[in-house]
Amino acid sequence: MIAVSKNQAWQDHYAEGKGFRQVGEVERTLLAAHAPAPDGGGRALDVGCGTGELAVTLAGMGYTVDAVDYADAALERARAEHAEVKGVRWWCRDVEREPFPEAAPDEEPGFDLITLRLCIAFISDRTALLRALGARLRAGGAIVVITPLAEATPAERQSIALDEDEIELLSEGFGTVSRFDAEGLAVLVLRGPAGEVCVVERGRPVPQAVFGASAVVTDGEGRVLLGRSTRGMWELPAGGVEAGESAQAAAVRELAEESGLTAKAEDAHVVTILHDDRQDVRRVAAVVRITSWTGRLDLPEPLKFLRWEWFPLHTLANLGRLFAPSALALDAVWPGVVPRAPGARSYPTASRYGPVAGEPAEAVRLREQMTESVIRGGWAPSCRVQAALRAVPRHRFVPEAPLETAYDDEIAVATVREAGGRVVSSVSAPWLQADMAEQLRLEPGMHVLEVGSGVRHEVAHCKQSR
């Protein structure tokens, strides 16, 4: 309901003829100086394009532009006001939830420039989004963020601006950061990854906090909850187990106290007990998997945490500074999700719990590898088939097969065999499914009949996508 109301507010904003501060001459000069189009033209992504003024500016600089906004009313105005402009493709997308626009068949994947002008303050999981956008940059590409500053913004309009701490957080995780002023607006030019996630420690734990509990919580999309602490690192909801309190109860309590989400003790399950040594203190922590929760994210303890975000598991490898006990807990639930996590003794429990929303990190990584292999092979030139390959959880349709088999781009997975072992039904190899979907040339609204279909999940997804 919250997302719907926000979307309606933006629809009303643009439908009433409102807009935002026009692109200034200083902004244009900075873009031309620090993000010129490559020789022969480049590809740009304008996130939160509104009525399209910046997208048109980028097109004039020599870019082919994918302009994205999730308000239809904004795009209607953009198309009408800039109908004569060539080189801009308008997309209605929620970039926090939906796939980014894919390259045309004759274009190389990725972007030379990604811009976010006057919109970053309205993005809930902005750190996670910047990580995802950074992964789509071509070699030498840049992300340019243009935002008002809180110190120069009236109190009643603080929601549109960022303070200096938030500006610094945007910069983390990039190898090169340049900052400029554009008539009161902060202009950040972000380039290149800073390297792998940096697992960091705090000082010596106090003896009373030797036994703690870490809460591992995922949303319906399988993204894990992490908080940015005032100590300058990402952390799971966690804390000490109080006298007479179970680890499960401690995890539920810390989750509520730190993030505002509530859970029941019966939905909290100890996965393992971890033991490592921090200086001269034996540190023992219960890793607690919470399978169900309610509420909305908040900041009940602003002196401890600056913000909470949901992170796709495959992005954790390049997250930045991650608190060591949180890294250990994440690696215990999803082995390998944090590269080179510090060592610890693990004492797995025998408790069992039901399915949790989302999917294992291995499936996300393997599906991305499969998709890239199929694309490199030339079997999926269209953006819609590529999006289907990236989105469909193929392993759920072949539960009898290991994940590695389900996502092998060349293997057809047998689903039914005769008594003698002869295969009589199978799920086609991903490259073949992609090729068939491409040849169908599906369009929204079409009806498809497939005889002897077995499982044709990519075709169904492609048919439904717009």
C-alpha positions as CSV (number, residue, x, y, z in Angstrom):
1,M,0.0,0.0,0.0
2,I,2.9,2.4,0.8
3,A,4.5,2.0,-2.7
4,V,1.1,2.5,-4.4
5,S,0.4,5.8,-2.5
6,K,3.9,7.1,-3.3
7,N,3.4,6.3,-7.0
8,Q,0.0,8.0,-7.0
9,A,1.6,11.1,-5.4
10,W,4.1,11.3,-8.3
11,Q,1.4,10.7,-10.9
12,D,-0.5,13.6,-9.4
13,H,2.6,15.7,-9.3
14,Y,3.3,15.4,-13.0
15,A,-0.4,15.3,-14.1
16,E,-0.9,18.7,-12.5
17,G,1.9,20.1,-14.7
18,K,4.5,20.3,-11.9
19,G,8.2,19.5,-12.4
20,F,11.6,20.1,-10.9
21,R,14.4,22.6,-11.1
22,Q,15.6,22.8,-14.7
23,V,19.0,21.6,-15.7
24,G,21.4,24.5,-15.3
25,E,24.2,25.6,-17.4
26,V,26.8,24.7,-14.7
27,E,25.4,21.1,-14.7
28,R,25.6,20.9,-18.5
29,T,29.2,22.2,-18.4
30,L,30.2,19.6,-15.7
31,L,28.6,16.8,-17.6
32,A,30.4,17.8,-20.8
33,A,33.7,18.0,-19.0
34,H,33.5,14.9,-16.8
35,A,31.2,12.5,-18.6
36,P,31.5,13.2,-22.4
37,A,30.1,10.6,-24.8
38,P,32.8,8.2,-26.2
39,D,33.9,8.6,-29.7
40,G,31.2,7.3,-32.0
41,G,28.5,7.8,-29.4
42,G,27.7,6.0,-26.1
43,R,24.8,4.6,-24.1
44,A,23.3,6.4,-21.1
45,L,20.7,5.5,-18.5
46,D,18.8,8.4,-16.9
47,V,17.1,7.1,-13.7
48,G,14.2,9.2,-12.5
49,C,14.0,11.1,-15.8
50,G,10.8,12.9,-15.0
51,T,9.7,15.0,-18.0
52,G,13.0,14.2,-19.8
53,E,15.0,17.4,-19.8
54,L,18.3,15.8,-18.7
55,A,17.7,12.8,-21.1
56,V,17.4,15.2,-24.0
57,T,20.6,17.0,-22.8
58,L,22.4,13.7,-22.9
59,A,21.1,12.9,-26.3
60,G,22.5,16.2,-27.5
61,M,25.9,15.2,-26.1
62,G,25.9,12.1,-28.4
63,Y,24.4,9.5,-26.1
64,T,21.7,7.0,-26.9
65,V,19.6,7.4,-23.8
66,D,17.3,5.0,-21.9
67,A,15.2,7.3,-19.8
68,V,13.4,5.6,-16.9
69,D,10.7,6.8,-14.5
70,Y,8.0,4.9,-12.7
71,A,5.3,7.6,-13.1
72,D,3.4,7.2,-16.4
73,A,2.3,10.8,-16.2
74,A,5.9,12.0,-16.3
75,L,6.6,9.9,-19.4
76,E,3.5,11.0,-21.1
77,R,4.7,14.6,-20.8
78,A,8.2,13.7,-21.8
79,R,7.1,12.0,-25.0
80,A,4.8,14.9,-25.9
81,E,7.3,17.6,-25.1
82,H,10.3,16.0,-26.8
83,A,8.6,14.1,-29.6
84,E,11.1,15.4,-32.2
85,V,14.1,14.3,-30.2
86,K,16.0,11.3,-31.6
87,G,18.1,8.9,-29.5
88,V,15.9,8.7,-26.4
89,R,13.9,5.6,-25.4
90,W,11.3,6.1,-22.6
91,W,10.7,3.3,-20.1
92,C,8.2,3.1,-17.3
93,R,10.1,1.1,-14.7
94,D,10.6,0.9,-10.9
95,V,14.4,0.5,-11.0
96,E,14.4,-0.9,-7.4
97,R,12.2,-3.8,-8.4
98,E,12.2,-4.3,-12.1
99,P,15.0,-5.1,-14.6
100,F,17.1,-2.3,-16.1
101,P,16.5,-1.6,-19.8
102,E,18.6,-4.0,-21.9
103,A,20.7,-3.0,-24.9
104,A,19.3,-3.3,-28.3
105,P,20.5,-6.3,-30.4
106,D,23.1,-4.1,-32.2
107,E,24.4,-2.6,-29.0
108,E,27.0,-3.8,-26.5
109,P,25.5,-4.5,-23.0
110,G,26.0,-1.9,-20.2
111,F,26.1,1.8,-20.0
112,D,28.8,4.5,-20.4
113,L,26.9,6.9,-18.2
114,I,24.2,6.6,-15.6
115,T,22.6,9.7,-14.2
116,L,20.4,10.2,-11.1
117,R,19.3,13.8,-10.9
118,L,17.1,15.1,-8.0
119,C,15.8,11.6,-7.3
120,I,18.4,9.8,-5.1
121,A,16.7,11.1,-1.9
122,F,13.5,9.4,-2.9
123,I,15.1,5.9,-3.4
124,S,14.6,3.6,-0.3
125,D,17.5,1.2,-0.9
126,R,19.9,3.7,-2.6
127,T,23.1,2.0,-1.6
128,A,21.9,-1.4,-3.0
129,L,20.7,0.4,-6.2
130,L,24.0,2.1,-6.7
131,R,25.8,-1.2,-6.4
132,A,23.5,-2.7,-9.0
133,L,23.9,0.2,-11.3
134,G,27.7,0.1,-10.9
135,A,27.7,-3.5,-12.1
136,R,26.1,-2.3,-15.4
137,L,28.8,0.3,-16.2
138,R,31.0,-0.3,-19.2
139,A,34.8,0.1,-18.8
140,G,35.6,3.7,-18.0
141,G,31.9,4.5,-17.4
142,A,30.6,6.8,-14.7
143,I,27.6,7.3,-12.4
144,V,26.6,10.9,-11.9
145,V,24.4,11.8,-8.9
146,I,23.0,15.3,-8.7
147,T,21.2,16.1,-5.4
148,P,20.3,19.1,-3.2
149,L,22.1,19.4,0.1
150,A,20.2,19.3,3.4
151,E,22.2,22.2,4.8
152,A,21.0,24.5,2.0
153,T,17.4,23.2,1.9
154,P,14.5,24.6,3.9
155,A,13.4,22.5,6.9
156,E,10.0,21.8,5.3
157,R,11.7,20.3,2.2
158,Q,14.4,18.2,3.8
159,S,13.0,15.0,2.3
160,I,14.3,16.0,-1.1
161,A,17.9,16.5,0.1
162,L,20.8,14.5,1.5
163,D,23.1,15.5,4.4
164,E,26.9,15.1,4.3
165,D,26.9,11.7,6.0
166,E,24.5,10.4,3.3
167,I,26.6,11.9,0.6
168,E,29.7,10.1,1.9
169,L,27.8,6.8,2.0
170,L,26.9,7.2,-1.7
171,S,30.6,7.4,-2.5
172,E,31.6,4.3,-0.6
173,G,32.3,1.3,-2.8
174,F,33.6,3.3,-5.8
175,G,37.3,3.5,-6.8
176,T,37.2,7.2,-7.9
177,V,34.9,9.9,-6.5
178,S,34.8,13.5,-7.7
179,R,32.5,16.1,-6.2
180,F,31.5,19.4,-7.7
181,D,29.0,22.2,-6.9
182,A,26.4,23.3,-9.4
183,E,24.7,26.4,-8.0
184,G,23.9,24.7,-4.7
185,L,23.5,21.2,-6.0
186,A,26.1,18.5,-5.1
187,V,27.3,16.7,-8.2
188,L,29.1,13.3,-7.6
189,V,31.0,11.5,-10.4
190,L,31.5,7.9,-9.3
191,R,33.8,5.5,-11.2
192,G,35.1,2.0,-10.8
193,P,34.6,-0.5,-8.0
194,A,36.7,-0.1,-4.8
195,G,37.3,-3.8,-4.6
196,E,35.9,-6.7,-2.6
197,V,33.9,-6.3,0.5
198,C,36.1,-5.2,3.5
199,V,35.3,-7.2,6.6
200,V,36.1,-4.9,9.6
201,E,36.2,-5.2,13.3
202,R,35.2,-2.9,16.1
203,G,37.2,-2.6,19.4
204,R,37.4,-5.3,22.1
205,P,34.0,-6.6,23.1
206,V,32.9,-6.0,26.7
207,P,33.0,-9.2,28.7
208,Q,29.3,-9.0,29.4
209,A,28.5,-9.2,25.7
210,V,30.4,-12.4,25.1
211,F,27.2,-14.3,24.1
212,G,25.1,-12.7,21.4
213,A,22.5,-13.4,18.7
214,S,22.4,-12.3,15.1
215,A,19.0,-12.2,13.3
216,V,19.1,-13.2,9.6
217,V,15.9,-11.8,8.0
218,T,14.9,-11.9,4.3
219,D,12.0,-10.2,2.5
220,G,9.7,-11.9,-0.1
221,E,12.3,-11.5,-2.8
222,G,15.0,-13.3,-0.8
223,R,16.9,-10.1,0.0
224,V,18.7,-9.9,3.4
225,L,18.3,-7.0,5.8
226,L,21.4,-5.1,6.8
227,G,21.7,-1.8,8.7
228,R,24.3,0.9,8.2
229,S,25.6,1.6,11.7
230,T,27.0,4.8,13.1
231,R,30.3,2.9,13.4
232,G,30.6,3.0,9.6
233,M,29.8,-0.6,8.6
234,W,26.9,-2.8,7.6
235,E,25.5,-5.1,10.3
236,L,22.8,-7.6,10.8
237,P,20.2,-6.9,13.6
238,A,22.1,-8.3,16.6
239,G,23.1,-7.9,20.2
240,G,23.8,-9.5,23.5
241,V,21.6,-12.2,25.0
242,E,20.2,-10.9,28.3
243,A,20.1,-12.9,31.5
244,G,17.4,-15.6,31.3
245,E,16.7,-14.9,27.6
246,S,17.0,-17.5,24.8
247,A,18.9,-16.7,21.7
248,Q,15.7,-16.8,19.7
249,A,14.1,-14.3,22.0
250,A,17.2,-12.1,21.9
251,A,17.2,-12.1,18.1
252,V,13.5,-11.1,17.9
253,R,14.0,-8.4,20.5
254,E,17.0,-6.9,18.8
255,L,15.2,-7.0,15.4
256,A,12.4,-4.9,16.9
257,E,14.6,-2.6,18.9
258,E,17.0,-1.8,16.0
259,S,14.8,-2.0,12.8
260,G,11.2,-1.8,13.9
261,L,10.2,-5.2,12.4
262,T,8.5,-7.6,14.8
263,A,8.6,-11.4,14.8
264,K,7.5,-14.2,17.1
265,A,9.9,-16.4,19.0
266,E,8.4,-19.5,17.3
267,D,9.4,-18.1,13.9
268,A,13.1,-17.7,15.1
269,H,15.3,-20.8,14.5
270,V,18.9,-21.2,15.6
271,V,20.9,-22.4,12.6
272,T,24.2,-22.7,14.3
273,I,26.4,-21.4,17.2
274,L,29.5,-19.7,16.1
275,H,32.6,-19.3,18.3
276,D,35.6,-17.1,17.5
277,D,38.3,-15.3,19.5
278,R,38.4,-11.5,19.5
279,Q,41.6,-10.5,21.3
280,D,41.4,-12.2,24.7
281,V,37.6,-12.7,24.7
282,R,35.8,-15.8,23.5
283,R,33.0,-14.6,21.3
284,V,30.0,-16.9,21.0
285,A,27.0,-16.0,18.9
286,A,23.8,-17.8,17.8
287,V,22.8,-17.4,14.2
288,V,19.0,-17.1,14.2
289,R,17.0,-17.4,11.0
290,I,13.7,-15.6,11.2
291,T,11.1,-17.1,8.8
292,S,8.3,-14.6,9.3
293,W,7.9,-11.0,10.4
294,T,5.6,-8.0,10.2
295,G,5.9,-4.2,10.3
296,R,7.9,-1.6,8.4
297,L,11.5,-0.5,8.6
298,D,12.2,2.3,11.0
299,L,15.1,3.8,13.0
300,P,14.1,3.3,16.7
301,E,17.8,3.6,17.7
302,P,19.2,6.5,15.5
303,L,22.4,6.6,17.7
304,K,23.2,3.1,16.6
305,F,21.9,2.9,13.0
306,L,21.6,5.4,10.1
307,R,19.5,3.3,7.8
308,W,18.3,-0.2,6.9
309,E,18.3,-1.7,3.4
310,W,17.4,-5.0,1.7
311,F,20.3,-6.5,-0.2
312,P,20.2,-9.2,-2.9
313,L,22.5,-11.9,-1.8
314,H,24.7,-11.8,-4.9
315,T,25.6,-8.1,-4.1
316,L,27.2,-8.9,-0.7
317,A,30.5,-9.7,-2.3
318,N,31.1,-6.0,-3.1
319,L,29.2,-4.4,-0.2
320,G,32.0,-2.4,1.4
321,R,32.6,-2.6,5.2
322,L,30.8,-5.5,6.8
323,F,30.9,-6.2,10.5
324,A,32.8,-9.5,11.0
325,P,30.2,-11.3,13.2
326,S,27.6,-10.4,10.6
327,A,29.8,-11.8,7.8
328,L,30.2,-15.0,9.8
329,A,26.4,-15.3,10.3
330,L,25.7,-14.7,6.6
331,D,28.2,-17.3,5.6
332,A,26.7,-19.8,8.0
333,V,23.3,-19.5,6.3
334,W,24.5,-19.1,2.7
335,P,28.0,-20.6,2.5
336,G,30.3,-18.6,0.2
337,V,28.1,-15.5,0.0
338,V,30.8,-13.5,1.7
339,P,34.2,-14.0,0.0
340,R,37.0,-15.0,2.4
341,A,34.8,-14.6,5.5
342,P,36.9,-14.9,8.7
343,G,37.2,-18.3,10.3
344,A,35.1,-19.5,13.2
345,R,34.1,-22.7,14.9
346,S,30.5,-23.6,13.9
347,Y,28.2,-25.9,15.9
348,P,25.1,-26.5,13.7
349,T,21.9,-27.3,15.4
350,A,19.5,-30.2,14.6
351,S,16.4,-27.9,14.5
352,R,14.4,-27.8,11.3
353,Y,12.3,-25.0,9.9
354,G,10.0,-24.6,7.0
355,P,10.6,-22.8,3.7
356,V,11.6,-19.1,3.7
357,A,10.6,-16.6,1.0
358,G,13.2,-16.0,-1.6
359,E,15.8,-18.4,-2.9
360,P,19.4,-19.5,-2.1
361,A,22.3,-17.3,-3.1
362,E,23.7,-20.1,-5.2
363,A,20.7,-20.0,-7.5
364,V,21.0,-16.2,-8.0
365,R,24.7,-16.5,-8.9
366,L,24.3,-19.6,-11.1
367,R,21.3,-18.1,-13.0
368,E,23.3,-14.9,-13.8
369,Q,26.2,-17.1,-15.0
370,M,23.8,-19.1,-17.2
371,T,22.2,-16.0,-18.6
372,E,25.6,-14.4,-19.5
373,S,26.7,-17.6,-21.2
374,V,23.5,-17.8,-23.3
375,I,23.9,-14.2,-24.3
376,R,27.5,-14.6,-25.3
377,G,26.5,-17.6,-27.4
378,G,24.1,-15.3,-29.3
379,W,21.0,-17.2,-28.4
380,A,19.2,-14.3,-26.6
381,P,19.8,-11.0,-28.4
382,S,16.5,-9.4,-27.3
383,C,16.2,-7.6,-24.0
384,R,12.9,-9.4,-23.1
385,V,14.4,-12.9,-23.5
386,Q,17.4,-11.8,-21.5
387,A,15.2,-10.5,-18.8
388,A,13.3,-13.7,-18.7
389,L,16.4,-15.8,-18.3
390,R,17.5,-13.5,-15.4
391,A,14.2,-13.5,-13.7
392,V,12.8,-17.1,-13.9
393,P,13.9,-19.4,-10.9
394,R,14.6,-22.3,-13.2
395,H,15.6,-24.6,-10.3
396,R,12.0,-24.5,-8.9
397,F,10.7,-26.3,-12.0
398,V,13.3,-29.1,-11.7
399,P,13.5,-29.7,-7.9
400,E,15.0,-33.2,-8.5
401,A,18.1,-31.7,-10.0
402,P,21.1,-30.1,-8.3
403,L,21.3,-26.3,-8.7
404,E,24.4,-26.7,-10.9
405,T,22.5,-28.9,-13.3
406,A,19.4,-26.7,-13.3
407,Y,21.5,-23.7,-14.4
408,D,23.9,-25.4,-16.8
409,D,23.3,-23.5,-20.0
410,E,23.9,-26.6,-22.2
411,I,22.0,-29.4,-20.3
412,A,18.4,-30.5,-20.8
413,V,17.2,-31.8,-17.4
414,A,15.4,-35.1,-17.5
415,T,12.1,-35.0,-15.6
416,V,10.4,-38.3,-16.5
417,R,12.0,-41.7,-17.3
418,E,10.6,-45.1,-18.3
419,A,11.2,-48.1,-16.2
420,G,14.3,-48.9,-18.3
421,G,15.8,-45.5,-17.8
422,R,15.0,-44.0,-21.2
423,V,14.1,-40.2,-20.9
424,V,10.6,-39.5,-22.0
425,S,10.2,-35.9,-20.8
426,S,12.7,-33.1,-20.0
427,V,13.2,-29.4,-19.6
428,S,15.1,-28.1,-22.6
429,A,18.5,-26.5,-22.2
430,P,18.5,-22.8,-21.5
431,W,20.1,-21.9,-24.9
432,L,17.4,-23.8,-26.7
433,Q,14.6,-22.2,-24.7
434,A,16.0,-18.8,-25.4
435,D,16.3,-19.5,-29.1
436,M,12.7,-20.8,-29.3
437,A,11.4,-17.7,-27.4
438,E,13.3,-15.4,-29.8
439,Q,11.9,-17.1,-32.8
440,L,8.3,-16.8,-31.5
441,R,8.6,-13.0,-31.5
442,L,6.1,-12.7,-28.8
443,E,4.2,-9.4,-28.1
444,P,2.1,-8.4,-25.1
445,G,-1.5,-9.7,-25.4
446,M,-0.6,-12.7,-27.6
447,H,-1.9,-16.2,-26.6
448,V,0.4,-19.2,-27.0
449,L,-0.5,-22.9,-27.3
450,E,2.5,-25.2,-26.9
451,V,1.7,-28.9,-27.4
452,G,3.7,-31.3,-25.2
453,S,5.0,-28.3,-23.3
454,G,6.5,-29.9,-20.3
455,V,8.0,-26.8,-18.7
456,R,8.5,-23.7,-20.8
457,H,8.9,-21.1,-18.1
458,E,11.1,-18.6,-20.0
459,V,8.5,-18.5,-22.8
460,A,5.7,-17.8,-20.4
461,H,7.6,-15.1,-18.6
462,C,8.6,-13.4,-21.9
463,K,4.9,-13.5,-23.0
464,Q,3.8,-11.7,-19.9
465,S,6.6,-9.1,-19.8
466,R,6.1,-5.6,-21.2
